[in-house]
Amino acid sequence: MVIVFAVLALAVLVTANWYLWRRLFRDTTSGPGWGRRAGVVVVAGGWLLAIGALVGERTGAPFWLQQTLAWPGFLWLALSIYLLLGVVAGEVVRPLLRRCLERRDRRNAPVAAVAVPRPEPVPAGPAPEEPAEPASPRLLAAPSRRLFVSRVVGGAAAAAAVGTVGYGTYGVLRGPRVKRVTVPLAKLPRAAHGFRIAVVSDIHLGPVLGRGFAQKVVDTINSTQPDLVAVVGDLVDGSVKDLGPAAAPLSQLRAPAYFVTGNHEYFSGAEQWVEEVRRLGLLPLENARTELRHFDLAGVNDIAGESEGQGPDFGKALGDRDTTRACVLLAHQPVQIHDAVEHGVDLQLSGHTHGGQLWPGNLIAEAANPTVAGLERYGDTQLYVSRGAGAWGPPTRVGAPSDITVIELASRQA
């Protein structure tokens, strides 16, 4: 079954890229030549770089090689998505533009075809000069019309794709923006009214987003002056050896900070990263709970840890707690909400979805997660999902801007 799926996925990928090459390069050139050959190099070379970037990251290739492949490879992934969407949308525009040109040519054709009366025979002598035909607008032959339409549509699709990816990449690199959300908790005492939790997820430090990006995230968190920081997984895409210096700014967090693993930590050496964040001053909550002054704060490992015998254990984290106290749970994936409901959690803080990251990826994220972004209620439990601070793969977001959310807890007794 896996082989069948892989073959089907490969067939779809090859077909989509052949279609992309055809519309952007073959149909916009008048014949075989350097333009079409350049198109093959761009499309095939872009995918070789993208695959190399993905494989290099997952196999732990030398970090310099990961960095070399990551920028062009991951950006091509994003660009190819919007190039494909652009040329597909162009299929609607193409016949409309062709009809407009045909109607224009039909209107102009009679002007060029006005008959000039034949002069009457005249006596022998010097032949009179024939009257000049009126100048006519230039008409496009069918092949020229098709080429013109292909160039207009292909150029518009390319410009739209480059602009979309460029703006989406700028949005990630400038750093996440702050969101503020008030969450009332029935069990929260009056004394904790207004308690602020800065929620940051999916920073994804790696070959693209490094120490400078981590510093922006830390500075943004500190500027909100939270009472507590919750780092809810997917901090890194790589080993402590390669990314330890990139994560170093986390030691500058001014508020008490807590950490739970995400699925990407288990691709990067989760045990080593748990020790590293502890060294940086964060407290890992590995299926554990800490009793704060006014409420309980618990954390569970990510589902991906099950493959290493380190999966989530809600019983260990929540089983013997005082249920009259409010409880906030840190859990990377929103799908863990159902276990949280069973254990009487008041508020779960999650990430993982990136809000879809690249539209229309939100449609896929919605199919795989109970909540993609924002605050929703499940019975007596509320779930807040952050879109994340960074990005995985392409350092680009479209329709899902990055954020750091300041959750302000509200007591109903206040």
Secondary structure, 3 states (H helix, E strand, C coil): CHHHHHHHHHHHHHHHHHHHHHHHHHCCCCCCCHHHHHHHHHHHHHHHHHHHHHHHHHHCCCHHHHHHHHHHHHHHHHHHHHHHHHHHHHHHHHHHHHHHHHHHHHHHHHHHCCCCCCCCCCCCCCCCCCCCCCCCCCCCCHHHHHHHHHHHHHHHHHHHHHHHHHHHHHHHHCCCEEEEEEEEECCCCHHHCCCEEEEECCCCECCCCCHHHHHHHHHHHHHCCCCEEEEECCCECCCHHHHHHHHHHHHHCCCCEEEECCCCHHHHCHHHHHHHHHHCCCEECCCEEEECCCCEEEECCCHHHHHHCCCCCHHHHHCCCCCCCCEEEECCCHHHHHHHHHCCCCEEEECCCHHHCECCHHHHHHHHCCCCCEEEEECCEEEEECCCCCCCCCCCCECCCCEEEEEEEEECCC
